[in-house]
Amino acid sequence: MLVSRATRLLAWALVAAFIQTLSLAADPASTTGRRQTEPYLVGVGKADITGPISDVQMMGYANPDQIAGGLHTRLWARSFIVVDRDTGNRVVFVNLDACMASQAVTFTVIDRLQGIYGPSVYSADNVVLSGTHTHSGPAGYLQYLIYDITGLGFVKETFDALVEGIVLSIVRAHDGLAPGRLRAGKTRVDGANVNRSPTAYAKNPQWERDMYEDDVDKELTLLRVEDEEGRGIGAFSWFAVHGTSMNNTNRLINGDNKGAAALFMEEDMGSGFVAAFCQANVGDTSPNTLGAFCMDTGLPCDAVHSTCDGRVQQCIGRGPGWPDHFESTRIVASKQHDAAVRLFDDDKGLRSVSGAVESMHVYLDMSNITVWGRNGVRAGKTCKPAMGFSFAAGTTDGPGAFDFQQSDTHGSAFWRLVRDFITTPTEEQERCHAPKPILLDVGEMHYPYEWAPSVVEISIVRIGNFVILAVPGELTTMSGRRLVRAIGEKVTHAWGLKGGSSGTSDVGGEHNGKERHLHIVIGGLSNTYSSYVTTFEEYQEQRYEGGFTLFGPHTLDAYIQEFARVADCMIGDGGNDSDGEKQKSKESRGDLNRPCDDPGPRPPDLLDDQWSLVPGVIVDAVPWGARFGDTIRDVEKRIYRPKEIVEVEFRAASPRNDFKTGDTYLQVERLVAETTSFLGRLGRGALRLIGMDRAMVSARWVVEYTDSSWSTQYEWQRRTPLSPYSFATIRWSIPSSVTGGLYRIRYLGTSKNLLGQVTDFEGTSSEFKVHEP
C-alpha cells in the first residue's frame, strides 16, 4: 500500500513537472524566453572610496580652514556596465561620491582595468567617471595645482582610495554581468534646486528663456537596470543640483544631498541594490532654496553682486532646513529620492531602452579651438585658461575672501598689482577673455607643474535611445540645454528615431512602428575637471560661474561644435543609420578637417610631479594610566526615545591610521535574545512552565547601525594643535523606525606608536534602553 501510494505521487509529480515545462516554453516572459530576447548584459557594482576623514582639507569650497574632522556617511563609487550582446560593445558609467572626476584618477583606473582584463575590454573610449559634486569629501586627488593648492597639495591617501574603490566597483559590476534590460523615464522634482545666478541667466535671449518654465532644470531622468526576470537591481538618475547643502563650516565627510539620496534608496531596496544620483548641468544651481540672506541683518543680499554692505562674506544661501545643514541635506536628498522611487516603480512612466551600444571619446586642446560658427554656434576662438576676479568672490553657497565681488568686469588696481607679481597676462590673453578681468593667468603658470588643464576630454555614450554626454566641468543650466538641443537635433533621425528635438532631454519619435523616446542627459564633472561653462551671454555678466569659465567666452560653443563632431563620427561609423545618413554625416564632419580616428592630443600625466605639504600621522598617545577606547563622557543613564540623540566620547587615535575601507569606525548594537533549541518555538512562556526558559534562551549583540548610516556621526578632534591626544565623539540620532530594546555604542579605532606600528582597539559605552516607537 505504501509503495503504491508513493508510486502514484511520483507519477503525478512527473506529470506536473512536464506541464510546467510546456507552459514555461510557451511563456515569452519566462527565464528561457527572456534569455534569448534580452539585448543586453547588465551589471552593477559598488565600493567604498571614503579615504582619509581627518587632517585633510575638504574639496569644493577651497576654504583652508575647512579641515576634515570625522565622518557622517561613507563615500561610494557606483558603477553600471552594459554590453551589447550582438556586437560585444560595452560601456561603463561610474558615479562617484566625490567633488569631481580627476584626469589622473581616470588614467590610473583605466591602466588598472587593462592590467586585469587586457587592453581591449575597457579603455578611455568606453569608461566614464562622473562626480556627484559633494563639497564634503577629502581633497588632494586632482593633478593640476590650482585645485589642490589651498589643501597643501596632493594627498596620496585620497587618490589611492578613489582609484582602488572605483576599480573594485567596476570589477563587481563586471563579475555580475548577466542578461537584463533597461528602462528609462523622467519626472519633475520641485523644491530641490534654485538658480544662484539669476541675473546672468536673464542675459540669455528672451526667446530661448521662453522655451522653458524654470531657470533651472527640474526634471530627473532615471535609468532602471533590471535582471532578466524584470527585478530591479539598480537605478541611476540625473538631476542638476549642487552638492552644497552642507556649507563650508562642515567638518564631517559625507556625500551631501546626492550621497544621502542614494543611501536612502539603497536602504529601501535592500542588500545588493545600487542607487546612484548623478550630476547634470549643475553650474548655476543651488540646493539653498530659501535664497541668500545677510547673516548680520537677515535681509536679502544685493542681487547683482551677492554682497552685504559691499562684501560677500555675510551673504549666505539658506537651505530648506536652515539653520540645520544636516536637515537641509536630508530634505533635498529626500526630494530626489522620493521622485526616483516613484519613477522606478511606475511601469507607465518608464519606457524600454533598446538599440546599439557604442561610445566615442576624444581629447581636446581647449586652449586653442577655432569655432566655425555653424549649426547655431557663435564663431570665435577659445583662450588659454585664466580665472577672473569674480571667481575669488565665491558664491552664495560658499563666499570667497577679501573684497572680491561677483559681476565684476573691471577688477581693482591693488589686486592687479598682486596678480602681476605672480604673472602678467598678455594683451592678447586679456582681449581673448574680455570682458573677464584676469586675476590668475593659470594658462601661463607652469611651476612647479601645470596649474590648470588645457587638454580635456569629452565622450558620448549611447545605449540605444539613452545617451550620456560626458562633460569635463560644470555647465550652467542654459549651457546644458543648448548642448542637449544641438546633439538631439543631430542624432534623432540617424539613431532610428522620427521627429526632431523638442529642446529637452526627452526627444519623442517612433522606431519600427513603435514609439521610442531619445533620452539625452548631461554627465557632469566627468573624467577631467576644467571648472565652469557658461553661455556667451552669461559670460558677459561675470558672475562666479563666468569668472571660473577657464577658456573664455566661446567655451560652450567650442564644446557644442566638438560634441557635434563626435556625434557625426558615431553616426557614420555605426548604429542603426542608413547608408544615406552615413554619407551625409561623413560630408558634414569633413568640414572640420579632423578624422574620426584622431583621438586628439593626450594630456600630460603629472602624477610624478605632485608635491604635498600635508603631514602624516606621527604618533597617538593617551595620558598615563588611560587606554585607547576609554570612555570620557558616557551615555546618560535614562531611557531614550526616537528622535533623541545619544552621545558618547572616547579616547581616540587618528582615523588616518586605518580608513576602515568597507568596514566601520562605529557600531550601534542591540541586544537580541535567541533560543538555543527547537523547543524555543514553543515560546518563552511555555518554556517557563517547564522550567527551561533560562537554559534555552541566550542573547547576543547585533549591529543595527554603522558609520554608513544616516543616523550616526563620528566626530574626531585634537583639542590642542599637534597634540598626540585625540578624542572621538559618536552621536546617534535615534530613528523613528528604531526597534526598542537595550543598546550600546562601540568605537573601533587604530593607534600608531613612535615606531610606526599600528594596533587596533575598541571602546564601548554603557548599555542604555531605547523606548519602542
C-alpha positions in Angstrom: 0.0 0.0 0.0 2.8 2.4 0.9 4.7 1.6 -2.2 1.6 2.0 -4.4 0.8 5.5 -2.9 4.4 6.6 -3.3 4.4 5.4 -6.9 1.2 7.4 -7.6 2.6 10.6 -6.0 5.8 10.2 -8.1 3.8 9.9 -11.3 1.7 12.9 -10.5 4.9 14.9 -9.8 6.4 14.0 -13.1 3.2 15.0 -15.0 3.1 18.3 -13.2 6.7 19.0 -14.0 6.1 18.2 -17.6 3.1 20.6 -17.8 5.1 23.3 -16.1 7.9 22.8 -18.6 5.5 23.2 -21.5 4.0 26.4 -20.0 7.4 27.9 -19.5 8.4 27.2 -23.1 5.2 28.9 -24.3 5.5 31.9 -21.9 7.6 34.8 -23.5 8.2 36.2 -20.1 9.9 33.1 -18.8 13.5 32.9 -18.0 14.3 30.8 -21.1 12.4 33.1 -23.4 13.8 36.2 -22.0 17.4 35.0 -22.1 17.0 34.8 -25.9 15.4 38.2 -26.3 17.2 40.5 -23.9 19.6 42.6 -26.0 22.0 43.5 -23.1 24.2 42.1 -20.4 24.0 44.4 -17.4 25.9 44.6 -14.2 26.0 46.9 -11.2 28.7 47.4 -8.5 29.5 49.5 -5.5 32.7 50.0 -3.5 34.0 52.3 -0.7 36.1 55.3 -1.7 35.9 57.3 1.6 39.7 57.7 2.2 41.0 60.0 4.9 38.5 61.6 7.2 40.8 63.8 9.2 43.6 66.3 8.9 43.0 66.9 5.1 41.1 69.8 3.5 37.6 69.1 2.1 37.2 69.5 -1.6 34.9 72.1 -3.1 34.9 75.4 -1.2 38.7 75.9 -1.4 38.5 77.1 2.3 41.8 76.4 4.0 40.1 76.4 7.4 37.7 73.5 6.4 39.7 70.6 7.6 38.0 67.2 7.8 37.4 66.0 11.4 35.2 63.0 11.2 32.5 61.1 9.2 28.8 61.4 8.7 28.3 59.0 5.8 30.8 57.0 3.8 31.6 57.8 0.1 31.0 55.3 -2.6 31.7 54.5 -6.3 28.6 53.1 -8.0 29.0 51.5 -11.4 26.9 50.1 -14.2 28.1 48.2 -17.2 26.0 47.5 -20.3 27.2 45.0 -23.0 25.5 44.8 -26.4 25.1 41.1 -26.9 25.0 41.4 -30.7 28.3 43.3 -31.1 30.1 42.8 -27.8 30.4 46.6 -27.4 30.3 47.7 -23.8 30.2 51.0 -21.8 30.9 51.7 -18.1 29.5 54.6 -16.2 30.8 55.2 -12.6 29.1 57.7 -10.3 31.5 59.0 -7.6 30.6 60.5 -4.2 33.4 63.0 -5.0 33.5 66.6 -5.9 34.5 65.8 -9.4 36.4 63.3 -11.5 40.1 63.6 -11.9 42.2 63.2 -15.0 45.0 61.4 -13.1 42.4 59.1 -11.4 40.9 58.3 -14.8 44.3 57.4 -16.3 45.2 55.2 -13.4 41.8 53.4 -13.2 42.0 52.6 -16.9 45.5 51.3 -16.5 44.4 49.1 -13.7 41.4 47.7 -15.6 43.6 46.9 -18.6 46.0 45.1 -16.3 43.1 42.9 -15.2 41.1 42.4 -18.4 43.6 43.3 -21.2 43.7 46.4 -23.4 40.6 45.7 -25.5 37.8 45.4 -22.9 38.0 48.8 -21.0 39.6 51.9 -22.3 39.1 55.7 -22.4 36.6 55.1 -25.2 34.1 53.3 -23.0 34.7 54.3 -19.4 33.2 57.4 -17.8 33.8 58.6 -14.3 31.4 61.3 -13.0 31.4 63.1 -9.7 28.3 64.0 -7.7 30.0 67.3 -6.7 29.7 66.8 -3.0 31.7 69.6 -1.2 32.2 67.3 1.8 34.7 64.8 0.5 38.5 64.8 1.0 40.7 66.9 -1.3 44.1 66.4 -2.9 43.4 64.0 -5.9 43.5 66.3 -8.9 46.7 66.6 -10.8 46.6 70.4 -11.6 47.9 72.7 -8.9 45.1 75.3 -8.8 42.6 72.6 -7.5 44.9 71.3 -4.7 46.9 74.4 -3.6 44.6 75.5 -0.8 44.7 72.0 0.6 48.5 72.0 0.7 48.9 69.9 -2.4 48.4 66.3 -3.4 47.1 63.7 -0.9 48.1 60.2 -2.0 45.7 58.6 0.5 42.7 60.3 -1.1 43.9 59.4 -4.6 44.6 55.8 -3.8 41.2 55.3 -2.0 39.4 56.7 -5.1 41.3 54.5 -7.6 41.0 51.3 -5.6 37.3 51.8 -4.9 36.4 52.7 -8.5 38.3 49.7 -9.8 36.6 47.4 -7.3 33.1 48.8 -8.1 33.8 48.1 -11.9 35.1 44.6 -11.1 32.0 43.8 -9.1 29.8 45.1 -11.9 31.8 43.1 -14.5 31.6 39.9 -12.4 27.8 40.4 -12.1 27.1 40.8 -15.8 24.0 38.8 -16.8 21.2 39.1 -19.3 19.0 42.1 -18.4 17.2 45.1 -19.7 17.0 48.8 -19.2 14.0 51.2 -18.9 14.1 55.0 -18.7 11.8 57.9 -17.9 11.7 61.3 -16.3 9.8 63.1 -13.6 9.7 66.6 -12.1 11.4 67.4 -8.8 10.2 70.7 -7.1 11.8 72.4 -4.1 15.2 70.9 -4.5 17.1 73.5 -6.6 17.2 77.2 -7.5 19.4 79.3 -9.7 22.1 81.1 -7.7 23.0 83.4 -10.6 19.6 84.6 -12.0 21.0 87.9 -13.2 23.4 86.0 -15.5 20.6 83.6 -16.7 18.5 86.6 -17.6 21.1 87.7 -20.1 20.2 84.7 -22.3 17.8 85.6 -25.2 14.2 86.0 -24.3 13.0 83.6 -27.0 15.3 81.0 -25.5 14.2 81.5 -21.9 10.6 81.3 -23.1 11.2 77.7 -24.2 11.5 76.7 -20.5 9.3 77.0 -17.5 12.1 77.4 -15.0 15.5 79.0 -14.8 16.9 75.6 -13.6 16.1 72.1 -14.9 13.5 70.5 -12.6 13.5 67.1 -14.4 15.1 64.0 -13.0 15.9 61.3 -15.6 16.2 57.8 -14.4 17.6 54.6 -15.9 16.2 51.5 -14.3 18.5 48.4 -14.5 16.7 45.1 -14.4 17.7 41.4 -14.4 16.2 39.0 -17.0 13.3 38.4 -14.6 12.4 42.1 -14.5 13.6 42.6 -11.0 15.3 46.0 -10.4 19.0 45.7 -9.5 20.0 49.3 -9.9 18.8 52.8 -10.6 20.9 55.7 -12.0 19.3 59.1 -12.1 20.5 62.5 -13.3 19.3 65.8 -11.7 21.0 69.2 -11.5 21.7 70.5 -8.0 24.9 71.5 -6.3 26.4 69.3 -3.6 26.4 72.3 -1.2 23.6 71.5 1.2 26.4 71.2 3.8 28.2 74.6 3.9 31.8 75.4 4.4 31.7 75.2 8.2 31.0 71.4 8.0 33.9 69.1 9.0 32.3 65.7 8.6 33.0 63.7 5.4 29.7 62.9 3.6 28.1 62.6 0.2 25.9 65.7 0.7 22.4 65.5 -0.8 23.1 63.1 -3.7 25.0 60.7 -1.5 22.2 60.8 1.1 19.5 60.2 -1.6 21.5 57.1 -2.8 21.8 55.8 0.8 18.0 56.2 1.4 17.1 54.4 -1.8 19.5 51.5 -1.2 18.1 51.1 2.3 14.6 51.0 0.7 15.5 48.4 -1.9 17.6 46.1 0.1 21.0 44.5 0.0 22.8 44.4 -3.3 20.8 47.2 -4.9 22.8 50.0 -6.4 21.3 53.5 -6.5 23.3 56.4 -8.0 22.1 60.0 -8.0 24.3 61.5 -10.8 25.2 65.1 -11.6 24.0 67.0 -14.6 24.2 70.7 -15.8 24.9 71.8 -12.3 26.8 75.1 -12.8 24.4 77.7 -11.6 22.2 75.6 -9.4 21.9 75.6 -5.6 20.2 73.4 -3.1 19.8 76.5 -0.8 16.2 77.0 -1.9 15.2 79.7 0.6 17.5 82.2 -1.1 20.6 84.2 0.0 20.4 86.5 3.1 22.8 88.7 5.0 23.9 86.9 8.2 24.2 90.1 10.2 20.9 91.8 9.2 18.7 89.0 8.0 17.9 91.0 4.9 18.2 89.6 1.3 21.7 90.1 -0.3 22.3 92.5 -3.1 21.0 90.7 -6.2 23.7 91.7 -8.6 26.9 91.3 -6.6 25.6 88.9 -3.8 27.0 91.2 -1.1 26.0 92.6 2.2 27.3 96.2 2.7 29.6 95.7 -0.2 31.2 92.4 0.9 30.4 88.8 0.1 31.3 87.1 3.4 28.0 87.7 5.1 25.8 86.7 2.1 24.9 83.0 2.6 22.3 80.8 0.9 19.8 79.1 3.1 18.7 75.6 2.6 15.1 74.3 3.3 16.1 73.1 6.8 18.1 76.3 7.7 19.9 76.8 10.0 20.4 73.0 10.3 22.5 71.9 7.3 22.1 68.3 8.0 18.3 68.8 7.8 18.7 70.8 4.6 20.7 67.9 3.2 18.1 65.4 4.2 15.2 67.4 2.7 16.9 67.9 -0.7 18.0 64.3 -0.7 14.5 63.1 0.1 13.0 65.1 -2.7 15.4 63.4 -5.2 14.9 60.0 -3.6 11.1 60.2 -3.5 10.9 61.2 -7.2 13.3 58.4 -8.2 11.5 55.8 -6.2 8.1 56.8 -7.7 9.5 56.7 -11.2 11.4 53.4 -10.6 8.1 51.8 -9.6 6.0 53.4 -12.4 5.6 51.0 -15.3 3.7 53.6 -17.3 6.4 56.2 -16.7 9.3 54.1 -17.9 9.9 53.0 -21.5 12.2 50.3 -22.7 15.7 51.2 -23.8 16.8 49.4 -27.0 19.3 49.8 -29.7 23.0 49.6 -30.2 25.7 50.2 -27.5 28.5 52.4 -28.7 30.7 55.2 -27.4 33.4 57.6 -28.5 35.9 59.6 -26.6 38.3 62.4 -27.8 40.8 64.7 -26.2 40.5 68.5 -26.9 43.1 71.2 -26.5 40.6 73.7 -25.2 43.2 76.5 -25.2 43.2 76.7 -29.0 39.9 75.7 -30.7 38.5 77.7 -33.6 34.7 77.8 -33.5 33.5 78.0 -37.1 30.1 79.4 -36.3 27.9 76.7 -37.9 24.9 74.8 -36.7 23.8 77.5 -34.3 27.1 78.2 -32.6 28.8 81.6 -32.4 32.1 82.0 -34.3 35.2 82.7 -32.2 38.2 81.1 -30.6 38.9 79.6 -27.2 41.7 81.0 -24.9 44.5 79.7 -22.7 43.0 79.1 -19.3 42.5 82.0 -16.9 40.4 82.9 -13.9 38.6 86.2 -13.3 38.2 88.5 -10.3 34.7 87.2 -9.7 36.0 83.7 -9.2 37.6 84.8 -6.0 34.3 86.2 -4.7 32.9 82.7 -4.4 29.1 82.1 -4.4 26.2 82.3 -2.1 26.8 78.6 -1.3 30.3 79.4 -0.2 31.5 83.0 -0.3 35.1 84.0 -1.0 37.5 86.3 0.8 38.7 89.9 0.9 36.8 92.5 -1.1 36.1 90.5 -4.3 32.6 90.6 -5.7 30.6 88.8 -8.3 29.6 90.6 -11.5 33.0 92.3 -11.6 34.1 93.2 -15.1 36.9 95.7 -14.1 38.9 94.3 -11.2 40.9 96.6 -8.8 44.3 98.2 -9.1 45.5 96.6 -5.9 44.7 93.0 -6.9 46.1 93.7 -10.4 49.3 94.6 -8.8 49.3 91.4 -6.8 48.4 89.4 -9.9 51.3 91.0 -11.9 53.7 89.9 -9.1 52.7 86.3 -9.9 52.3 86.5 -13.7 51.1 89.3 -16.0 48.7 88.3 -18.8 49.5 89.4 -22.3 47.2 91.9 -24.1 46.2 89.1 -26.4 45.1 87.0 -23.4 43.2 90.0 -22.0 41.4 90.5 -25.3 40.6 86.8 -25.6 39.0 86.6 -22.2 37.2 90.0 -22.3 35.1 91.2 -20.5 36.6 89.0 -17.8 39.4 90.8 -15.9 42.0 88.2 -15.4 43.1 87.6 -11.8 45.1 84.4 -12.3 46.5 83.6 -15.7 46.8 79.9 -14.9 47.5 79.0 -18.5 50.9 80.7 -18.2 51.7 79.3 -14.8 53.8 76.1 -15.0 55.8 76.0 -11.8 56.2 73.6 -10.0 53.9 71.9 -12.6 50.9 72.9 -14.6 48.3 75.0 -12.7 45.3 74.2 -14.9 44.3 71.8 -17.7 44.5 72.8 -21.3 43.8 69.4 -22.8 40.5 67.9 -21.6 38.3 65.0 -22.7 34.7 64.6 -23.8 32.7 61.5 -24.8 29.3 60.4 -25.9 27.9 57.1 -24.5 25.0 55.7 -26.4 22.9 52.8 -25.1 20.2 52.6 -27.8 17.9 55.5 -27.2 19.7 56.6 -24.0 22.6 59.0 -24.4 25.1 60.4 -21.9 27.1 63.5 -22.8 30.2 63.3 -20.6 31.4 66.8 -20.0 34.6 67.7 -18.1 33.1 70.5 -16.0 30.1 72.3 -14.6 27.7 73.5 -17.4 25.2 76.1 -16.3 21.5 75.4 -16.9 21.2 77.1 -20.3 24.6 75.7 -21.4 23.4 72.2 -20.8 20.1 72.9 -22.6 21.9 74.2 -25.6 24.2 71.2 -25.8 21.4 68.8 -25.4 19.3 70.6 -28.1 22.2 70.6 -30.5 23.0 66.9 -30.1 19.4 65.9 -30.0 18.7 67.6 -33.4 21.7 65.9 -34.9 21.2 62.3 -33.8 17.5 61.9 -33.6 16.9 60.7 -37.2 20.2 58.9 -37.5 19.7 56.7 -34.5 16.4 55.3 -35.8 14.0 57.9 -34.4 11.5 60.0 -36.2 10.7 63.6 -35.2 13.0 66.5 -34.3 14.4 67.6 -31.0 12.0 69.1 -28.6 14.7 71.1 -26.9 14.6 69.0 -23.8 16.3 65.8 -22.6 13.4 63.7 -23.8 13.0 63.6 -27.6 10.0 61.7 -28.9 9.7 59.5 -32.0 8.9 56.1 -33.5 11.1 53.2 -34.4 9.8 50.2 -36.4 6.3 51.4 -35.8 6.8 51.6 -32.0 7.1 54.8 -30.0 10.6 55.5 -28.7 12.0 58.4 -26.8 15.5 59.5 -27.0 16.8 60.5 -23.6 19.9 62.7 -23.5 21.5 63.5 -20.2 24.5 65.6 -19.2 27.0 63.6 -17.3 28.6 66.4 -15.4 32.2 66.6 -13.9 33.3 63.6 -15.9 36.8 62.1 -16.4 38.6 65.5 -16.1 37.7 68.7 -14.3 38.1 72.1 -16.0 35.8 74.3 -13.9 32.7 76.0 -15.4 31.0 76.5 -18.7 28.6 79.4 -19.2 26.8 80.6 -22.3 28.3 83.5 -24.2 25.6 85.8 -22.8 26.0 84.7 -19.2 29.8 85.2 -19.5 29.3 88.9 -20.1 27.8 89.3 -16.6 30.9 87.8 -15.0 29.2 86.1 -12.0 31.3 83.5 -10.3 30.5 80.9 -13.0 31.7 83.3 -15.8 34.8 84.2 -13.8 35.6 80.5 -13.5 35.0 79.6 -17.2 38.6 78.9 -17.9 38.7 79.0 -21.7 36.9 82.3 -22.4 33.5 83.4 -23.8 33.4 80.8 -26.6 33.9 77.8 -24.3 30.4 76.5 -24.7 30.3 77.0 -28.5 33.5 75.0 -28.8 32.1 72.1 -26.7 28.9 72.1 -28.8 31.0 72.0 -32.0 33.2 69.2 -30.8 30.4 67.1 -29.3 28.5 67.5 -32.7 31.7 66.3 -34.5 31.8 63.2 -32.2 28.1 62.6 -32.8 28.7 62.8 -36.6 31.5 60.3 -36.3 29.3 57.9 -34.3 26.5 58.2 -36.8 28.9 57.5 -39.7 30.7 54.6 -38.1 27.9 52.5 -36.6 24.4 52.3 -35.1 21.2 51.8 -37.0 21.7 54.6 -39.5 21.1 54.2 -43.2 23.8 54.4 -45.9 22.4 57.8 -46.8 22.8 59.1 -43.3 26.3 57.7 -43.1 27.3 59.5 -46.3 25.6 62.7 -45.1 27.5 62.6 -41.8 30.8 62.0 -43.4 30.4 65.0 -45.6 29.3 67.3 -42.7 32.1 66.2 -40.4 34.7 66.6 -43.1 34.4 70.4 -42.8 36.3 70.4 -39.5 39.3 68.7 -41.1 39.8 66.2 -38.2 39.4 62.5 -39.0 37.2 60.4 -36.7 40.1 58.1 -35.8 42.1 61.0 -34.4 41.8 60.8 -30.5 43.3 64.2 -30.1 46.4 65.4 -28.1 46.8 63.3 -24.9 47.0 65.3 -21.8 50.1 65.2 -19.6 50.4 62.7 -16.7 51.6 64.7 -13.8 51.5 62.2 -11.0 55.3 62.0 -10.7 55.4 65.8 -10.3 53.0 66.2 -7.4 54.1 67.9 -4.2 52.4 67.8 -0.8 52.8 69.6 2.5 50.1 67.5 4.2 51.9 65.8 7.2 51.3 62.2 8.0 50.3 60.8 11.4 53.4 60.9 13.7 52.1 59.2 16.9 49.0 58.7 19.0 49.0 58.7 22.8 46.9 58.8 25.9 47.7 60.1 29.4 49.4 57.8 31.9 47.0 55.2 33.2 44.5 55.7 30.5 43.8 53.4 27.5 42.7 54.0 23.9 39.0 53.5 23.8 38.3 54.6 27.4 35.0 56.4 27.8 35.5 60.0 28.8 31.8 61.0 28.6 29.3 58.2 28.7 25.7 57.9 27.7 23.1 59.3 30.0 21.5 56.9 32.4 18.0 57.1 31.3 15.5 55.7 28.7 15.9 57.3 25.3 13.1 57.8 22.8 13.1 58.1 19.0 14.4 61.4 17.6 16.6 61.9 20.6 20.4 62.0 20.3 22.7 59.6 22.2 26.2 60.8 22.6 29.4 59.3 23.9 33.0 60.4 23.9 36.1 58.1 23.8 39.9 58.5 24.0 40.8 58.1 20.4 43.6 57.8 17.8 43.9 59.3 14.3 41.4 57.7 11.9 44.1 58.1 9.2 45.9 55.0 10.7 43.1 52.8 9.1 40.4 54.1 6.8 38.2 51.1 7.7 37.5 50.7 4.0 34.4 48.6 3.5 34.1 48.5 7.3 33.2 51.0 10.0 34.6 53.2 12.8 31.5 52.7 14.9 28.7 50.3 15.7 25.3 50.8 17.3 24.4 47.4 18.7 21.2 46.0 20.1 20.9 43.1 22.5 18.9 40.3 20.9 17.5 37.3 22.8 17.5 34.0 20.9 16.6 30.4 21.8 19.2 27.7 21.6 16.8 24.8 20.9 13.9 24.0 18.6 11.9 23.9 21.8 12.2 27.7 21.8 9.5 27.7 19.1 7.1 26.9 21.9 7.6 30.4 23.2 9.2 31.7 26.3 6.0 31.4 28.3 5.7 27.7 27.6 9.4 27.1 28.4 8.9 28.9 31.7 6.1 26.5 32.7 8.5 23.5 32.4 11.4 25.4 34.0 13.6 25.6 30.9 13.4 29.3 30.0 16.8 30.1 31.4 18.6 27.2 29.8 17.0 27.6 26.4 17.4 31.4 25.9 20.6 33.3 25.2 21.4 36.8 24.0 23.9 38.4 21.6 24.8 41.9 20.4 23.6 42.6 16.8 24.9 45.6 14.8 22.0 47.8 13.8 23.8 50.9 12.6 27.3 51.8 11.4 29.1 54.8 10.1 27.4 54.2 6.7 24.0 55.1 8.4 22.4 58.5 8.1 21.6 58.5 11.8 25.2 58.3 13.0 28.0 60.8 13.2 31.6 60.3 14.2 33.5 63.5 15.1 37.3 63.3 15.7 39.4 66.2 17.1 42.5 67.2 18.8 41.9 69.9 21.4 45.4 71.2 21.1 47.2 71.6 17.7 49.9 68.9 17.1 48.9 67.1 20.3 49.2 63.3 20.2 46.0 63.1 22.3 42.7 63.0 20.4 39.0 62.4 21.1 36.2 60.7 19.3 32.6 61.7 19.8 29.9 59.4 18.4 26.3 60.6 18.1 23.3 58.5 17.2 20.1 60.3 16.3 17.6 57.6 17.1 15.4 57.0 14.0 11.6 56.9 14.3 11.7 53.3 12.9 14.0 52.1 15.6 13.4 48.7 17.3 13.1 49.2 21.0 15.4 47.4 23.4 18.8 47.5 25.1 21.6 49.2 23.1 25.3 50.2 23.3 27.7 52.1 21.1 31.0 50.6 20.1 34.0 52.6 18.8 36.6 50.9 16.6 40.0 52.6 16.3 43.6 52.1 15.4 46.6 53.7 17.2 50.1 54.4 16.0 53.2 54.3 18.2 56.5 56.1 17.7 57.9 53.1 15.8 55.1 53.4 13.2 53.4 50.2 14.4 49.6 50.3 14.4 47.3 48.5 16.8 43.5 48.0 16.7 41.5 48.8 19.8 37.9 49.1 20.9 35.8 51.2 23.2 32.2 50.6 24.4 29.6 52.8 26.0 27.4 51.7 28.9 24.2 49.9 27.9 21.1 52.1 27.5 17.4 51.5 26.8 15.5 52.8 23.8 11.8 53.0 24.1 9.7 51.3 21.4 8.2 53.8 19.0 
